[in-house]
């Protein structure tokens, strides 16, 4: 990455700190979980629980919307200030966007390649473990007569055996998927700052910012936007 990228990132990070990003993502996840919970409550026809969850969804929706609106308006204000102060030329912005996009794509290709290898190793390990269990079972039942085995399995219902095996397989699958998802998120954090700078800089390309058509957003205009007052 170029020196200009690091300078721009440093300046933007003074305006957008990490706590804002963490708070934004936190409320985004909580809102999604509450929506899922609300749908589950509706299906279960529990009107009291549904009303309670709906109120929580509404509260978190406006908090999340507040984060989103203030963040969006901050980007607009920064774009206007950068244009007024001639900090970046259109050519600089275009070159930076291309540079960041290329870097993000290269990193993501590397992550996908690594995840593919990891998934292959996990499948191979599961295959080895299942083979070992099969061999151990064969060794344990080698000296047991067929009649004794039949008598043992008669005490177990086929349904319970099938359900137990499905539970085991499902649990293993969930563990593997969650583990892969967590690893992917951790690896994707390496591109977080670049994506952040890219998403801010992409707004600077629009002609409305370059010719000064837009005005800076004030607190009151953001507040009205959060509660849809600006529609009236």
ABEGO torsion letter per residue (X at the ends): XBAAAAAAAAAAAAABBAAAAAAAAAAAAAAAAAAAAAAAAAAAGBAAAAAAAAAAAAAAAAAAAAAAAAAAAAAAAAAAAAAAAGABBAAAAAAAAAAAAAAAAAAAAAAAAAAAAAAAAAAAAAAAAAAAAAAAAAAAAAABBAAAAAAAAAABBAAAAAAAAAAAAAAAAAAAAAAAAAAAAAAAAAAAAAAAAAAAAAAAABAAAAAGABBBBBAAAAAAAAAGAAAX
